[in-house]
Every structure is written in C-alpha cells, then in structure tokens.
C-alpha cells in the first residue's frame, strides 16, 4: 500500500526557497514508488511503498527543519503516472488534508489514512519521535551518527576523543533507545492506517 508525503516549506514568503535542498537531501537515498518532486511553489511530494521508509523520511525532514509534513496512507489509482503531480486516489487526498492539518500542529506533521484511528495513533507516535529529534544536541547527533553507522560505543568514543561513558551519556541524552523502540511502532501504525 503506498504512502504519499506532501511537504510544505514553512515561512516560505520570508525565507529562501529550500525545496531544491530538501530534494537533494532525499534524492537517491530513499526508495520511492514515485520520486520526490516539486508540486507547486514551496511544496514537494513523493510516494513511498514501505512504512519504515516513511518514518525515516519524516525524521530526516524534521531534523532538517522548516517543513510541514503531511502523510497520506491508503489506496492510489493505478497504474501510477510518471509524476506525483498527476497522481490520484485516497492517499493523495489524505496527504493534502494531512499537510493542511500539519500547519496547525506544534510538531508540524499530521497523518491521515483509510483507518482514521490508526492514522491518529501513527500521528501521535511520529509526533513524539519528532520532538525527540528536534531537541537533540549536536553532541548527541555525533554519537548517534557513529553508532548508527555500525561503530561500537568504544569505537565512537575513540573517534570523538571522549570516553565510552560519555558516548553512552550522549546517546541517553539524545533518547536514542527510545527512537529505536518507537520507529517500528510508527511503521506498524502507518501500515494499519493504510487499511
């Protein structure tokens, strides 16, 4: 079941166009059904097949900052067109409603789907993850990047020039374990939201 992400730049009238930067951030690094592309003005859209990929994209955009993110979960009309701009179906409509709702939410993200209760639950878990990601310090991100890349805490400590205990403290302060626990939960709820 595909997932449509509609992403709108916040405060775009006061700031430079950041859509090309976001497209470069996501381009070629995320498996998509339809690639991310600008749809109108300061907005872009893409279609993904896997809910865990959706979670990953959402968290990258949250870390990048400055976006309202709408996620639509449901059916799409097939065959899919070559461009997201030409796509239709429930997931596209849900993503449009979600991005408009996201603009009114503190975390600037919303989920709408075929199963509203599950979409609401997915939104709650993704919002919690967004808060975790937004509040991380640069030091926590350094430690997380190394450990996520496969280094042990001891190897990360050596690379950062700090103690292993300090790496553990950075991971704890960045709520790395909580993120790892919540990511699959968010993905499962997105799958249920699609129906």
Backbone as JSON Lines, residues from 0, in Angstrom:
{"i":0,"aa":"X","n":[0.86,-1.18,0.0],"ca":[0.0,0.0,0.0],"c":[0.9,1.24,0.0]}
{"i":1,"aa":"X","n":[0.73,2.13,-0.94],"ca":[1.62,3.3,-1.0],"c":[1.25,4.38,0.03]}
{"i":2,"aa":"X","n":[2.25,5.18,0.31],"ca":[2.12,6.32,1.23],"c":[2.55,7.56,0.47]}
{"i":3,"aa":"X","n":[1.74,8.59,0.55],"ca":[2.05,9.84,-0.13],"c":[2.49,10.85,0.93]}
{"i":4,"aa":"X","n":[3.63,11.48,0.7],"ca":[4.1,12.55,1.56],"c":[3.99,13.86,0.81]}
{"i":5,"aa":"X","n":[3.26,14.79,1.38],"ca":[3.18,16.15,0.85],"c":[3.84,17.05,1.88]}
{"i":6,"aa":"X","n":[4.86,17.78,1.44],"ca":[5.7,18.54,2.35],"c":[5.72,20.0,1.89]}
{"i":7,"aa":"X","n":[5.44,20.9,2.83],"ca":[5.33,22.32,2.51],"c":[6.34,23.1,3.35]}
{"i":8,"aa":"X","n":[7.08,23.99,2.71],"ca":[8.06,24.82,3.42],"c":[7.34,25.84,4.3]}
{"i":9,"aa":"X","n":[7.77,25.93,5.55],"ca":[7.2,26.92,6.46],"c":[7.85,28.27,6.22]}
{"i":10,"aa":"X","n":[7.06,29.32,6.38],"ca":[7.54,30.71,6.26],"c":[8.27,30.93,4.94]}
{"i":11,"aa":"X","n":[7.75,30.37,3.87],"ca":[8.44,30.45,2.59],"c":[8.44,31.86,2.01]}
{"i":12,"aa":"X","n":[7.49,32.69,2.4],"ca":[7.47,34.06,1.88],"c":[8.58,34.91,2.48]}
{"i":13,"aa":"X","n":[9.05,34.5,3.67],"ca":[10.11,35.26,4.35],"c":[11.5,34.65,4.15]}
{"i":14,"aa":"X","n":[11.56,33.41,3.67],"ca":[12.83,32.71,3.55],"c":[13.08,32.28,2.11]}
{"i":15,"aa":"X","n":[14.32,31.95,1.84],"ca":[14.7,31.46,0.51],"c":[14.05,30.11,0.25]}
{"i":16,"aa":"X","n":[13.89,29.79,-1.02],"ca":[13.32,28.52,-1.45],"c":[14.25,27.38,-1.02]}
{"i":17,"aa":"X","n":[13.74,26.47,-0.17],"ca":[14.54,25.36,0.33],"c":[14.14,24.02,-0.29]}
{"i":18,"aa":"X","n":[13.2,24.05,-1.24],"ca":[12.76,22.81,-1.86],"c":[13.92,22.09,-2.58]}
{"i":19,"aa":"X","n":[14.75,22.79,-3.38],"ca":[15.86,22.07,-4.02],"c":[16.8,21.39,-3.02]}
{"i":20,"aa":"X","n":[17.05,22.04,-1.91],"ca":[17.89,21.48,-0.85],"c":[17.27,20.2,-0.28]}
{"i":21,"aa":"X","n":[15.96,20.22,-0.03],"ca":[15.28,19.04,0.51],"c":[15.25,17.92,-0.52]}
{"i":22,"aa":"X","n":[15.01,18.25,-1.78],"ca":[15.0,17.22,-2.82],"c":[16.39,16.58,-2.94]}
{"i":23,"aa":"X","n":[17.44,17.37,-2.8],"ca":[18.8,16.83,-2.84],"c":[19.05,15.93,-1.63]}
{"i":24,"aa":"X","n":[18.53,16.32,-0.47],"ca":[18.68,15.54,0.75],"c":[18.05,14.16,0.6]}
{"i":25,"aa":"X","n":[16.9,14.09,-0.06],"ca":[16.16,12.83,-0.19],"c":[16.48,12.08,-1.48]}
{"i":26,"aa":"X","n":[16.91,12.78,-2.49],"ca":[17.11,12.19,-3.81],"c":[18.12,11.06,-3.82]}
{"i":27,"aa":"X","n":[17.7,9.91,-4.32],"ca":[18.59,8.77,-4.47],"c":[18.91,8.04,-3.17]}
{"i":28,"aa":"X","n":[18.46,8.55,-2.04],"ca":[18.77,7.89,-0.76],"c":[17.57,7.17,-0.18]}
{"i":29,"aa":"X","n":[16.41,7.38,-0.78],"ca":[15.17,6.8,-0.27],"c":[14.5,6.01,-1.39]}
{"i":30,"aa":"X","n":[14.15,4.74,-1.15],"ca":[13.42,4.01,-2.19],"c":[12.0,4.56,-2.33]}
{"i":31,"aa":"X","n":[11.67,5.0,-3.53],"ca":[10.36,5.59,-3.77],"c":[9.63,4.84,-4.87]}
{"i":32,"aa":"X","n":[8.31,4.94,-4.83],"ca":[7.47,4.46,-5.92],"c":[7.41,5.54,-6.99]}
{"i":33,"aa":"X","n":[7.2,6.77,-6.55],"ca":[7.31,7.96,-7.4],"c":[8.25,8.92,-6.68]}
{"i":34,"aa":"X","n":[9.27,9.38,-7.37],"ca":[10.31,10.22,-6.76],"c":[9.73,11.52,-6.23]}
{"i":35,"aa":"X","n":[10.41,12.04,-5.21],"ca":[10.03,13.34,-4.67],"c":[10.26,14.4,-5.75]}
{"i":36,"aa":"X","n":[9.27,15.27,-5.91],"ca":[9.41,16.37,-6.86],"c":[8.55,17.54,-6.4]}
{"i":37,"aa":"X","n":[8.94,18.72,-6.84],"ca":[8.16,19.92,-6.53],"c":[6.81,19.8,-7.2]}
{"i":38,"aa":"X","n":[5.76,20.12,-6.43],"ca":[4.41,20.08,-6.99],"c":[3.93,21.48,-7.3]}
{"i":39,"aa":"X","n":[3.96,22.37,-6.33],"ca":[3.6,23.76,-6.55],"c":[4.41,24.63,-5.6]}
{"i":40,"aa":"X","n":[4.85,25.76,-6.05],"ca":[5.52,26.74,-5.19],"c":[6.56,26.13,-4.28]}
{"i":41,"aa":"X","n":[6.28,26.2,-2.98],"ca":[7.23,25.76,-1.96],"c":[6.87,24.38,-1.4]}
{"i":42,"aa":"X","n":[6.28,23.55,-2.22],"ca":[5.78,22.25,-1.79],"c":[6.36,21.15,-2.67]}
{"i":43,"aa":"X","n":[6.6,19.98,-2.06],"ca":[7.01,18.83,-2.86],"c":[6.31,17.58,-2.35]}
{"i":44,"aa":"X","n":[6.35,16.54,-3.17],"ca":[5.57,15.34,-2.87],"c":[6.31,14.12,-3.41]}
{"i":45,"aa":"X","n":[6.11,12.99,-2.74],"ca":[6.66,11.73,-3.2],"c":[5.78,10.59,-2.73]}
{"i":46,"aa":"X","n":[5.97,9.44,-3.33],"ca":[5.19,8.25,-2.99],"c":[6.16,7.14,-2.6]}
{"i":47,"aa":"X","n":[5.94,6.58,-1.42],"ca":[6.78,5.51,-0.89],"c":[5.95,4.26,-0.69]}
{"i":48,"aa":"X","n":[6.61,3.11,-0.76],"ca":[5.9,1.84,-0.6],"c":[5.95,1.31,0.82]}
{"i":49,"aa":"X","n":[7.0,1.6,1.55],"ca":[7.23,0.98,2.84],"c":[7.04,1.96,4.0]}
{"i":50,"aa":"X","n":[6.29,1.58,5.02],"ca":[6.07,2.5,6.14],"c":[7.33,2.86,6.9]}
{"i":51,"aa":"X","n":[8.3,1.93,6.99],"ca":[9.54,2.28,7.7],"c":[10.34,3.33,6.93]}
{"i":52,"aa":"X","n":[10.24,3.33,5.6],"ca":[10.88,4.39,4.8],"c":[10.2,5.73,5.06]}
{"i":53,"aa":"X","n":[8.88,5.71,5.22],"ca":[8.15,6.94,5.54],"c":[8.66,7.52,6.86]}
{"i":54,"aa":"X","n":[8.8,6.67,7.86],"ca":[9.3,7.13,9.16],"c":[10.68,7.75,9.0]}
{"i":55,"aa":"X","n":[11.55,7.1,8.26],"ca":[12.89,7.63,8.04],"c":[12.89,8.99,7.37]}
{"i":56,"aa":"X","n":[12.06,9.15,6.33],"ca":[11.97,10.43,5.63],"c":[11.44,11.52,6.55]}
{"i":57,"aa":"X","n":[10.4,11.2,7.29],"ca":[9.81,12.19,8.21],"c":[10.86,12.68,9.19]}
{"i":58,"aa":"X","n":[11.62,11.76,9.77],"ca":[12.6,12.17,10.77],"c":[13.76,12.96,10.15]}
{"i":59,"aa":"X","n":[14.13,12.63,8.93],"ca":[15.16,13.43,8.24],"c":[14.67,14.85,8.0]}
{"i":60,"aa":"X","n":[13.41,14.98,7.58],"ca":[12.86,16.3,7.32],"c":[12.69,17.1,8.61]}
{"i":61,"aa":"X","n":[12.3,16.42,9.68],"ca":[12.17,17.1,10.98],"c":[13.54,17.62,11.4]}
{"i":62,"aa":"X","n":[14.56,16.79,11.27],"ca":[15.9,17.24,11.65],"c":[16.36,18.4,10.76]}
{"i":63,"aa":"X","n":[16.05,18.32,9.51],"ca":[16.4,19.37,8.55],"c":[15.72,20.68,8.93]}
{"i":64,"aa":"X","n":[14.51,20.59,9.46],"ca":[13.78,21.74,9.98],"c":[13.09,22.58,8.92]}
{"i":65,"aa":"X","n":[11.99,23.22,9.34],"ca":[11.31,24.19,8.49],"c":[10.24,23.63,7.57]}
{"i":66,"aa":"X","n":[9.71,22.44,7.87],"ca":[8.73,21.82,6.98],"c":[7.45,21.46,7.72]}
{"i":67,"aa":"X","n":[6.31,21.56,7.02],"ca":[5.05,20.97,7.45],"c":[4.91,19.69,6.64]}
{"i":68,"aa":"X","n":[4.68,18.56,7.32],"ca":[4.74,17.26,6.67],"c":[3.38,16.57,6.79]}
{"i":69,"aa":"X","n":[2.8,16.25,5.66],"ca":[1.54,15.52,5.61],"c":[1.76,14.13,5.05]}
{"i":70,"aa":"X","n":[1.22,13.13,5.73],"ca":[1.35,11.75,5.29],"c":[-0.04,11.21,5.0]}
{"i":71,"aa":"X","n":[-0.22,10.72,3.8],"ca":[-1.48,10.09,3.4],"c":[-1.28,8.6,3.23]}
{"i":72,"aa":"X","n":[-2.1,7.8,3.9],"ca":[-1.99,6.34,3.83],"c":[-3.29,5.79,3.27]}
{"i":73,"aa":"X","n":[-3.19,5.05,2.19],"ca":[-4.39,4.48,1.59],"c":[-4.14,4.05,0.16]}
{"i":74,"aa":"X","n":[-5.2,3.96,-0.59],"ca":[-5.09,3.5,-1.97],"c":[-4.74,4.64,-2.91]}
{"i":75,"aa":"X","n":[-4.17,4.28,-4.04],"ca":[-3.92,5.23,-5.13],"c":[-4.46,4.63,-6.41]}
{"i":76,"aa":"X","n":[-4.79,5.48,-7.32],"ca":[-5.29,4.99,-8.61],"c":[-4.12,4.45,-9.41]}
{"i":77,"aa":"X","n":[-4.31,3.25,-9.95],"ca":[-3.27,2.63,-10.77],"c":[-3.76,2.47,-12.2]}
{"i":78,"aa":"X","n":[-2.89,2.42,-13.16],"ca":[-1.44,2.5,-13.0],"c":[-1.01,3.9,-12.56]}
{"i":79,"aa":"X","n":[0.06,3.94,-11.8],"ca":[0.57,5.22,-11.34],"c":[1.14,6.01,-12.51]}
{"i":80,"aa":"X","n":[0.97,7.32,-12.48],"ca":[1.58,8.14,-13.52],"c":[3.09,8.23,-13.31]}
{"i":81,"aa":"X","n":[3.79,8.89,-14.2],"ca":[5.24,9.06,-14.04],"c":[5.58,10.15,-13.04]}
{"i":82,"aa":"X","n":[4.64,11.05,-12.79],"ca":[4.88,12.2,-11.92],"c":[3.91,12.18,-10.75]}
{"i":83,"aa":"X","n":[4.39,12.55,-9.58],"ca":[3.49,12.64,-8.43],"c":[2.41,13.69,-8.65]}
{"i":84,"aa":"X","n":[2.72,14.7,-9.44],"ca":[1.74,15.77,-9.68],"c":[0.47,15.25,-10.35]}
{"i":85,"aa":"X","n":[0.58,14.13,-11.05],"ca":[-0.58,13.57,-11.77],"c":[-1.26,12.45,-10.99]}
{"i":86,"aa":"X","n":[-0.78,12.13,-9.8],"ca":[-1.34,11.03,-9.03],"c":[-2.69,11.37,-8.43]}
{"i":87,"aa":"X","n":[-3.52,10.34,-8.3],"ca":[-4.83,10.5,-7.69],"c":[-5.12,9.29,-6.8]}
{"i":88,"aa":"X","n":[-6.11,9.45,-5.97],"ca":[-6.53,8.36,-5.1],"c":[-6.59,8.83,-3.65]}
{"i":89,"aa":"X","n":[-7.04,7.92,-2.81],"ca":[-7.26,8.24,-1.4],"c":[-6.0,8.73,-0.71]}
{"i":90,"aa":"X","n":[-4.86,8.1,-0.96],"ca":[-3.62,8.5,-0.27],"c":[-3.21,9.92,-0.66]}
{"i":91,"aa":"X","n":[-3.42,10.3,-1.9],"ca":[-3.09,11.67,-2.34],"c":[-4.0,12.68,-1.65]}
{"i":92,"aa":"X","n":[-5.3,12.37,-1.6],"ca":[-6.24,13.27,-0.92],"c":[-5.94,13.35,0.57]}
{"i":93,"aa":"X","n":[-5.61,12.22,1.17],"ca":[-5.27,12.2,2.59],"c":[-4.01,13.0,2.88]}
{"i":94,"aa":"X","n":[-3.02,12.92,2.0],"ca":[-1.79,13.69,2.19],"c":[-2.07,15.19,2.11]}
{"i":95,"aa":"X","n":[-2.96,15.59,1.22],"ca":[-3.32,17.02,1.12],"c":[-3.99,17.48,2.4]}
{"i":96,"aa":"X","n":[-4.95,16.7,2.9],"ca":[-5.6,17.06,4.17],"c":[-4.6,17.06,5.32]}
{"i":97,"aa":"X","n":[-3.67,16.11,5.29],"ca":[-2.68,16.0,6.36],"c":[-1.73,17.19,6.38]}
{"i":98,"aa":"X","n":[-1.26,17.63,5.23],"ca":[-0.31,18.75,5.24],"c":[-1.01,20.03,5.71]}
{"i":99,"aa":"X","n":[-2.28,20.19,5.38],"ca":[-3.01,21.36,5.87],"c":[-3.2,21.28,7.38]}
{"i":100,"aa":"X","n":[-3.47,20.07,7.89],"ca":[-3.6,19.89,9.34],"c":[-2.25,20.1,10.03]}
{"i":101,"aa":"X","n":[-1.17,19.66,9.39],"ca":[0.17,19.79,9.98],"c":[0.53,21.24,10.25]}
{"i":102,"aa":"X","n":[0.06,22.12,9.41],"ca":[0.38,23.55,9.57],"c":[-0.18,24.12,10.87]}
{"i":103,"aa":"X","n":[-1.17,23.44,11.45],"ca":[-1.8,23.91,12.68],"c":[-1.28,23.18,13.92]}
{"i":104,"aa":"X","n":[-0.42,22.2,13.72],"ca":[0.06,21.39,14.85],"c":[1.44,21.84,15.3]}
{"i":105,"aa":"X","n":[1.74,21.74,16.6],"ca":[3.06,22.16,17.1],"c":[4.22,21.4,16.47]}
{"i":106,"aa":"X","n":[4.03,20.11,16.19],"ca":[5.11,19.32,15.61],"c":[5.17,19.45,14.09]}
{"i":107,"aa":"X","n":[4.19,20.11,13.51],"ca":[4.14,20.35,12.06],"c":[4.13,19.06,11.24]}
{"i":108,"aa":"X","n":[3.47,18.04,11.79],"ca":[3.26,16.85,10.99],"c":[1.9,16.26,11.33]}
{"i":109,"aa":"X","n":[1.3,15.63,10.33],"ca":[-0.01,15.01,10.52],"c":[-0.12,13.79,9.61]}
{"i":110,"aa":"X","n":[-0.95,12.86,10.03],"ca":[-1.21,11.64,9.27],"c":[-2.71,11.52,9.06]}
{"i":111,"aa":"X","n":[-3.11,11.23,7.83],"ca":[-4.5,10.93,7.52],"c":[-4.5,9.64,6.72]}
{"i":112,"aa":"X","n":[-5.48,8.77,6.99],"ca":[-5.48,7.49,6.3],"c":[-6.84,6.86,6.19]}
{"i":113,"aa":"X","n":[-6.84,5.67,5.58],"ca":[-8.08,4.93,5.36],"c":[-8.71,4.5,6.68]}
{"i":114,"aa":"X","n":[-7.89,4.3,7.71],"ca":[-8.39,3.91,9.03],"c":[-8.03,5.06,9.98]}
{"i":115,"aa":"X","n":[-8.98,5.97,10.23],"ca":[-8.67,7.19,10.98],"c":[-8.06,6.96,12.37]}
{"i":116,"aa":"X","n":[-8.54,5.96,13.11],"ca":[-8.0,5.73,14.45],"c":[-6.53,5.34,14.39]}
{"i":117,"aa":"X","n":[-6.18,4.49,13.44],"ca":[-4.78,4.07,13.29],"c":[-3.93,5.23,12.8]}
{"i":118,"aa":"X","n":[-4.49,6.06,11.92],"ca":[-3.75,7.24,11.44],"c":[-3.48,8.19,12.6]}
{"i":119,"aa":"X","n":[-4.45,8.35,13.47],"ca":[-4.27,9.19,14.64],"c":[-3.19,8.65,15.57]}
{"i":120,"aa":"X","n":[-3.16,7.33,15.75],"ca":[-2.13,6.71,16.59],"c":[-0.75,6.88,15.94]}
{"i":121,"aa":"X","n":[-0.68,6.68,14.63],"ca":[0.6,6.87,13.93],"c":[1.08,8.31,14.07]}
{"i":122,"aa":"X","n":[0.15,9.25,13.96],"ca":[0.49,10.67,14.12],"c":[1.05,10.94,15.51]}
{"i":123,"aa":"X","n":[0.45,10.33,16.53],"ca":[0.92,10.55,17.91],"c":[2.34,10.04,18.1]}
{"i":124,"aa":"X","n":[2.62,8.84,17.59],"ca":[3.96,8.27,17.76],"c":[4.98,9.05,16.93]}
{"i":125,"aa":"X","n":[4.63,9.41,15.71],"ca":[5.54,10.21,14.89],"c":[5.78,11.59,15.51]}
{"i":126,"aa":"X","n":[4.77,12.16,16.13],"ca":[4.94,13.45,16.8],"c":[5.92,13.33,17.96]}
{"i":127,"aa":"X","n":[5.81,12.24,18.72],"ca":[6.76,12.02,19.82],"c":[8.18,11.87,19.28]}
{"i":128,"aa":"X","n":[8.33,11.12,18.2],"ca":[9.64,10.98,17.58],"c":[10.17,12.33,17.09]}
{"i":129,"aa":"X","n":[9.29,13.13,16.52],"ca":[9.71,14.45,16.04],"c":[10.25,15.31,17.17]}
{"i":130,"aa":"X","n":[9.6,15.27,18.31],"ca":[10.06,16.05,19.47],"c":[11.44,15.56,19.91]}
{"i":131,"aa":"X","n":[11.64,14.25,19.93],"ca":[12.94,13.68,20.29],"c":[14.02,14.2,19.34]}
{"i":132,"aa":"X","n":[13.76,14.12,18.05],"ca":[14.74,14.52,17.04],"c":[15.03,16.02,17.1]}
{"i":133,"aa":"X","n":[13.99,16.83,17.25],"ca":[14.17,18.29,17.27],"c":[14.99,18.76,18.45]}
{"i":134,"aa":"X","n":[14.92,18.06,19.57],"ca":[15.57,18.53,20.79],"c":[16.98,17.98,21.0]}
{"i":135,"aa":"X","n":[17.46,17.18,20.09],"ca":[18.79,16.59,20.25],"c":[19.88,17.63,20.09]}
{"i":136,"aa":"X","n":[20.9,17.49,20.89],"ca":[22.07,18.37,20.77],"c":[22.96,17.89,19.63]}
{"i":137,"aa":"X","n":[23.84,18.76,19.21],"ca":[24.83,18.39,18.2],"c":[25.72,17.25,18.67]}
{"i":138,"aa":"X","n":[26.07,17.26,19.96],"ca":[26.91,16.2,20.51],"c":[26.19,14.86,20.47]}
{"i":139,"aa":"X","n":[24.9,14.86,20.77],"ca":[24.13,13.62,20.7],"c":[24.08,13.12,19.26]}
{"i":140,"aa":"X","n":[23.88,14.02,18.31],"ca":[23.83,13.62,16.9],"c":[25.15,13.01,16.46]}
{"i":141,"aa":"X","n":[26.28,13.55,16.93],"ca":[27.58,12.98,16.57],"c":[27.68,11.52,17.02]}
{"i":142,"aa":"X","n":[27.33,11.27,18.26],"ca":[27.4,9.91,18.79],"c":[26.42,8.99,18.07]}
{"i":143,"aa":"X","n":[25.21,9.45,17.85],"ca":[24.19,8.64,17.19],"c":[24.62,8.3,15.76]}
{"i":144,"aa":"X","n":[25.17,9.26,15.04],"ca":[25.61,9.01,13.66],"c":[26.64,7.9,13.6]}
{"i":145,"aa":"X","n":[27.59,7.91,14.53],"ca":[28.63,6.89,14.53],"c":[28.08,5.51,14.9]}
{"i":146,"aa":"X","n":[27.25,5.46,15.92],"ca":[26.69,4.18,16.36],"c":[25.72,3.63,15.3]}
{"i":147,"aa":"X","n":[24.92,4.51,14.71],"ca":[24.01,4.07,13.64],"c":[24.78,3.55,12.43]}
{"i":148,"aa":"X","n":[26.0,4.06,12.21],"ca":[26.83,3.62,11.09],"c":[27.51,2.28,11.38]}
{"i":149,"aa":"X","n":[27.28,1.72,12.58],"ca":[27.8,0.41,12.89],"c":[28.99,0.37,13.83]}
{"i":150,"aa":"X","n":[29.43,1.52,14.29],"ca":[30.55,1.52,15.24],"c":[30.06,1.16,16.63]}
{"i":151,"aa":"X","n":[30.93,0.52,17.38],"ca":[30.6,0.26,18.78],"c":[30.74,1.57,19.55]}
{"i":152,"aa":"X","n":[30.23,1.58,20.76],"ca":[30.37,2.79,21.58],"c":[31.85,3.07,21.86]}
{"i":153,"aa":"X","n":[32.64,2.04,22.02],"ca":[34.08,2.23,22.24],"c":[34.74,2.84,21.01]}
{"i":154,"aa":"X","n":[34.38,2.36,19.82],"ca":[34.93,2.93,18.58],"c":[34.47,4.37,18.39]}
{"i":155,"aa":"X","n":[33.2,4.63,18.69],"ca":[32.69,6.0,18.59],"c":[33.43,6.91,19.56]}
{"i":156,"aa":"X","n":[33.69,6.42,20.76],"ca":[34.42,7.21,21.76],"c":[35.81,7.56,21.26]}
{"i":157,"aa":"X","n":[36.5,6.57,20.69],"ca":[37.85,6.83,20.18],"c":[37.82,7.86,19.06]}
{"i":158,"aa":"X","n":[36.84,7.75,18.18],"ca":[36.75,8.69,17.06],"c":[36.42,10.1,17.53]}
{"i":159,"aa":"X","n":[35.59,10.21,18.55],"ca":[35.2,11.53,19.07],"c":[36.2,12.08,20.08]}
{"i":160,"aa":"X","n":[37.12,11.24,20.54],"ca":[38.1,11.68,21.52],"c":[37.5,11.88,22.9]}
{"i":161,"aa":"X","n":[36.52,11.04,23.23],"ca":[35.86,11.1,24.55],"c":[35.8,9.7,25.12]}
{"i":162,"aa":"X","n":[35.34,9.57,26.35],"ca":[35.24,8.25,26.97],"c":[34.02,7.5,26.43]}
{"i":163,"aa":"X","n":[34.06,6.17,26.6],"ca":[32.92,5.35,26.22],"c":[31.69,5.75,27.04]}
{"i":164,"aa":"X","n":[31.92,6.09,28.29],"ca":[30.83,6.52,29.16],"c":[30.19,7.81,28.63]}
{"i":165,"aa":"X","n":[31.02,8.72,28.1],"ca":[30.48,9.97,27.55],"c":[29.63,9.69,26.31]}
{"i":166,"aa":"X","n":[30.04,8.71,25.5],"ca":[29.22,8.33,24.34],"c":[27.87,7.82,24.82]}
{"i":167,"aa":"X","n":[27.89,6.95,25.84],"ca":[26.65,6.43,26.41],"c":[25.76,7.53,26.94]}
{"i":168,"aa":"X","n":[26.37,8.53,27.57],"ca":[25.6,9.66,28.09],"c":[24.98,10.47,26.95]}
{"i":169,"aa":"X","n":[25.72,10.66,25.86],"ca":[25.18,11.39,24.71],"c":[24.02,10.63,24.07]}
{"i":170,"aa":"X","n":[24.17,9.32,23.96],"ca":[23.09,8.51,23.4],"c":[21.86,8.56,24.3]}
{"i":171,"aa":"X","n":[22.08,8.5,25.61],"ca":[20.95,8.56,26.55],"c":[20.28,9.93,26.5]}
{"i":172,"aa":"X","n":[21.07,10.99,26.48],"ca":[20.51,12.34,26.43],"c":[19.74,12.57,25.13]}
{"i":173,"aa":"X","n":[20.19,11.93,24.04],"ca":[19.51,12.06,22.75],"c":[18.33,11.11,22.59]}
{"i":174,"aa":"X","n":[18.06,10.33,23.64],"ca":[16.94,9.36,23.62],"c":[17.02,8.41,22.44]}
{"i":175,"aa":"X","n":[18.23,7.97,22.15],"ca":[18.47,7.08,21.02],"c":[17.72,5.77,21.16]}
{"i":176,"aa":"X","n":[17.73,5.17,22.36],"ca":[17.0,3.92,22.58],"c":[15.5,4.1,22.36]}
{"i":177,"aa":"X","n":[14.95,5.23,22.81],"ca":[13.53,5.49,22.63],"c":[13.2,5.6,21.14]}
{"i":178,"aa":"X","n":[14.04,6.29,20.38],"ca":[13.8,6.38,18.94],"c":[13.81,5.0,18.31]}
{"i":179,"aa":"X","n":[14.77,4.17,18.66],"ca":[14.85,2.82,18.09],"c":[13.62,2.0,18.45]}
{"i":180,"aa":"X","n":[13.05,2.21,19.64],"ca":[11.84,1.5,20.03],"c":[10.6,2.01,19.29]}
{"i":181,"aa":"X","n":[10.53,3.33,19.1],"ca":[9.33,3.92,18.52],"c":[9.26,3.83,16.99]}
{"i":182,"aa":"X","n":[10.39,3.76,16.32],"ca":[10.37,3.7,14.85],"c":[9.52,2.54,14.32]}
{"i":183,"aa":"X","n":[9.75,1.3,14.77],"ca":[8.92,0.2,14.24],"c":[7.46,0.32,14.65]}
{"i":184,"aa":"X","n":[7.2,0.9,15.81],"ca":[5.82,1.12,16.23],"c":[5.13,2.08,15.27]}
{"i":185,"aa":"X","n":[5.81,3.18,14.93],"ca":[5.24,4.15,13.99],"c":[4.99,3.48,12.63]}
{"i":186,"aa":"X","n":[5.92,2.66,12.17],"ca":[5.76,1.99,10.88],"c":[4.56,1.04,10.89]}
{"i":187,"aa":"X","n":[4.41,0.27,11.99],"ca":[3.26,-0.64,12.08],"c":[1.94,0.13,12.06]}
{"i":188,"aa":"X","n":[1.9,1.24,12.77],"ca":[0.67,2.03,12.81],"c":[0.37,2.67,11.45]}
{"i":189,"aa":"X","n":[1.4,3.09,10.73],"ca":[1.18,3.61,9.37],"c":[0.61,2.52,8.47]}
{"i":190,"aa":"X","n":[1.13,1.31,8.59],"ca":[0.62,0.2,7.77],"c":[-0.86,-0.04,8.08]}
{"i":191,"aa":"X","n":[-1.21,0.01,9.35],"ca":[-2.62,-0.18,9.72],"c":[-3.5,0.98,9.24]}
{"i":192,"aa":"X","n":[-2.93,2.18,9.25],"ca":[-3.69,3.36,8.81],"c":[-4.05,3.27,7.33]}
{"i":193,"aa":"X","n":[-3.22,2.56,6.56],"ca":[-3.49,2.43,5.13],"c":[-4.65,1.48,4.83]}
{"i":194,"aa":"X","n":[-5.03,0.67,5.83],"ca":[-6.17,-0.23,5.65],"c":[-5.79,-1.6,5.16]}
